[in-house]
C-alpha cells in the first residue's frame, strides 16, 4: 500500500492500524509485511529483502518481536491485561515490537475498554495492527485511535493474474480456462483461490484442465447453463426436467447448480446494459456464447427467471428437497403457471358469498321495465323522474306512453342509461367489480367517495333502485353515502360501466333502513293556497328550469306499496280528494294526474296544515 510505504520511508509510522475487509483479502499478510519492513536489516524499508534473519523469522512465525493473537480465542479481559503487562518490554532483536490482533471484533466489552487504555498511551517501540472482517462491531473509540484501511475483494481478472504468477513460480501447468474457473470459485479471496490451486496441483498428474476443476468442485460447465436457459426461455418443460434428472443421477449438488444458473442469468441480464460489469467474472473463452444468447433473450424474461430461481434457492437452503424445488420452479417457468392475484380472489369470494346468500348461481335480470313492475303491484311503487315530468296536460288523449316503447313520449330507448330491461348490471356483477369501481373513483379524484362506499356492499337491485348495505358499526359511512355529492359520483361511475343511473338506498346491516338523501337538494317551497292551486301542470317547467323530484323514503315506499292493489284501479274522474285517495291513485296508475293529487299527498305527509298553510 502506498500510504504504508510512505509512512515507513518518512518515519511517520502510526502506533495503531485497523485493517478491515472480507476474509482472505490479505489483512494479516499485510500486517506481517509491515512488521518485516520495520525490522528488516536493510530498513526500515517498504520493500524488505526477505533474506535477513529478522525477515525469515517473521515468515516462519518464530520472531519474538512479532506477536500474533487470535481475539476469537483470547477475547477476555485477562488476556488483554496480560498483553498490557508485556507491551512495556523492549524488542528482543528488532527495532519495533508489532502486535497483530486478528478478529478484534470478537473481544468483550471489558476487553475493549482495557485495550483502549493501551492504545491511548502506547510505548514508542510498539505498533498495534488490528484486523477484522466486521468493522461495525468495533467500538468507535477504538477506531478513532487507529489509522483505518479497508481491504476490498479482488476481481476475477486480478485473481487470475495472481494465480498465473504463483503457478509460474511453482512450476504448475494450468490451462487459462482452468485459471478462470479457479478465480471465480475463489469469490474474491486470495487465500481460497491459492488453496484451491494447491489442492489441484496435488490432484492432477499432468496439466490442470477446466474439466478437472469442475469435477473437483462438483460444478457444471457453461454448456449446461446455456442449455438450461434456452429450455426455460423456449418453454421446453420436458427438456428442462431432463436436465435436472441427469444432474441428479450424476451426483451433482443441485443447490450449487441453481447458484451457478443464477450467476449465468445475471450476466445475461447485465450484458446489454453494462457489459463491463457482466464480463468481469467471465473468461474470454465463454464470452462469445454468452453474448450470442444475450442477443436473443429479453431482459424481462431473464429477470423473471432470476426471481423464481432465487426463491427456489432460498427454500433449498432452508431444508427443502433440492430436486423437487428445482422441478417445481422449472415447470412453473416453462408452463407460465402463475398465482391468482389477491383482487381476483376477493372478487370470486364475494361472488360466492352472494350465491350462498341468495341461493342462485346468477342474479336474474328484470324481465319487465320498472314502470310495469310498479303498475302491476309486484313490488313497491318507485316512480322515476320521467314519470313525474310528463303530466296529463302534456299528453294527448289516446297517446298513452307504454313502458319501454321508444316511440312514445317519456319512454327511453332500450340500451340507454336507466333502461333496466337491457341493463347487464346485477348484484353479482357489481360485487365482482366493486373494487374496480372504487379504483375508478380514486382515479377521478373522488378518493373520499371511494373510501365511503368501499365499506358497503350491493345487496339488491331492482326497479332502478340499488340497495347498498353497510356493516353494523359503519353508521358514519352510511350517513356520508346518503349525501348527494357522494351518491352522484358513484352513479356517474355506474353509468360509465353499466349504462344505468340507479337511485341509491343506503342502509346499515341489522338496523332500520333510513331514507337516503336526495341526489339534489330541493329548496323549500311555500304551500300553494287553494286560490292559486289551479296553476300550471306539475310536469311543466317553472322559471325555465326542470322541477326537482324528491326521493321517496322507506316509510313512503311502504305506504305506497300498501296502496297498490293486485290489479290497476282507475282513478275518479274528479281526482282522489279524500285522505289517502291521492296516494292510492298515484300508486295504482304510477302517474300524477292533477294538481289536487299533489296537494292531498302533501297534506297526508304533514307538509301543510289542514288549512293549506305551511
Secondary structure, DSSP 8 states (H G I E B T S, - for coil): -HHHHHHHHHT---SEEEEEESTTSSHHHHHHHHHHHHH-TT-S-SS--S-SHHHHHHHTT--TTEEEEETTTS-SHHHHHHHHHHTTS--SSSS-EEEEEETGGGS-HHHHHHHHHHHHT--TTEEEEEEES-GGGS-HHHHTTSEEEEE----HHHHHHHHHHHHHHHT--B-HHHHHHHHHHHTT-HHHHHHHHHHHHHH-SS-B-HHHHHHHHT---HHHHHHHHHHHHTT-HHHHHHHHHHHHHTT--HHHHHHHHHHHHHHHHHHTT-HHHHTTTS-TTTHHHHHHHHHTS-HHHHHHHHHHHHHHHHHHHTT--HHHHHHHHHHHHHHT-----HHHHHHHHHHHHHHHHHTSSS----SS-HHHHHHHTSS-----HHHHH--GGGS-TT----TT-TTSTT---TTSTT-TTT----HHHHHHHHHHHHHHHHHTT-HHHHHHHTTEEEEEEETTEEEEEE-TT-HHHHHHHTSHHHHHHHHHHHHHHHS---EEEEEETTS-------SS---------SSS-S-S-TTS-BTTB--------HHHHHHHHHT--SS-----TT---STTHHHHHHHHHSS---HHHHHHHHHHTTSS-TTS--
